[in-house]
Amino acid sequence: MALPIIPIAMVAGAVALARNVHISPVDQRVEDRLDDIGEGFAAHRNPNGEQINASYRWKRVVRFGKSGPAMEIDASALGRLKFKKVI
């Protein structure tokens, strides 16, 4: 009998990720910065080219049925990629 390897691997990966997640307190500075992000994707590089910053925001209202309850979804992300020459 063949083993369902993909579902087993997905469960093992989820367990491994869950063990590394910790709940941290809310930092108001970060919350304010995420609220300042414009909707859509944006990326820019600093003048010397050593760092690339990117941001993404997706904000929508989803309604369940024609007159059902509505929920606003606001997903924001910030990213940074740094390049450093090591000698």
Secondary structure, DSSP 8 states (H G I E B T S, - for coil): ----HHHHHHHHHHHHHHHT-------HHHHHHHHT--SEEEEEE-TTSSEEEEEEEEEEEEESSSSS-EEEEEEEEEEEEE-----
